Amino acid sequence: MTRGVFAHWPNRITALRFLGAAALFAVLGGWCDRPVEELPAIRTPMFIAFWLFIVTAATDFLDGYLARRGNLITAFGRIADPFVDKVLILGSMIYLAVLPWSRHYFPAWIVVVIVAREFLVTGIRGYVESLGGQFPADWFGKVKMFTQCFAVATAIGIAAFEATPETHGVWNAAAEVFVMATVITSVGSGVSYVIKVRTVLAESSR
């Protein structure tokens, strides 16, 4: 019988999600670094990259659900699950910011803003928890996660699937909307966490 941190399925799924993210990056970096005009020749690796992202992102709820249902919440899971989320999302955005066919969706400043927000919130959460407080994700942070997933999936999907010029135009506009929504929700959730931590610190100083 398996023992240790991988004795139960929630942590196993988290580990598999990390491997899925690594496989996604291998495909994006190994086969998808092509000019825009060469995209039709790499539909297969783009298709693989799209579904690797979808499956890895969609199973985020599964490990948490199983952990709560079976009362299997562990220190490893509390650290590893958000870590894998950040590796998947931020890593995908960094690749999309430099690949020739996708960098117009994710200019560098957008990725910098999103990465800065993640550093800020991680620092705030670590500080509050070091004081013995709790700092769980709020609804704004969850909305941010959804918009990030939609933005990345749409950008990859445009390159993965063949479409008519009209359909391509619709999805291109959708990708731009999702990316801007990602910026707005990232900044908004960061501000909400700053406001929340002021309240927590004020209460702890009483």
Secondary structure as GFF3:
##gff-version 3
##sequence-region A 1 206
A	DSSP	three_ten_helix	4	6	.	.	.	ID=ss1
A	DSSP	alpha_helix	9	31	.	.	.	ID=ss2
A	DSSP	three_ten_helix	36	42	.	.	.	ID=ss3
A	DSSP	alpha_helix	43	58	.	.	.	ID=ss4
A	DSSP	alpha_helix	60	69	.	.	.	ID=ss5
A	DSSP	alpha_helix	75	98	.	.	.	ID=ss6
A	DSSP	alpha_helix	108	130	.	.	.	ID=ss7
A	DSSP	alpha_helix	139	160	.	.	.	ID=ss8
A	DSSP	alpha_helix	165	204	.	.	.	ID=ss9
###
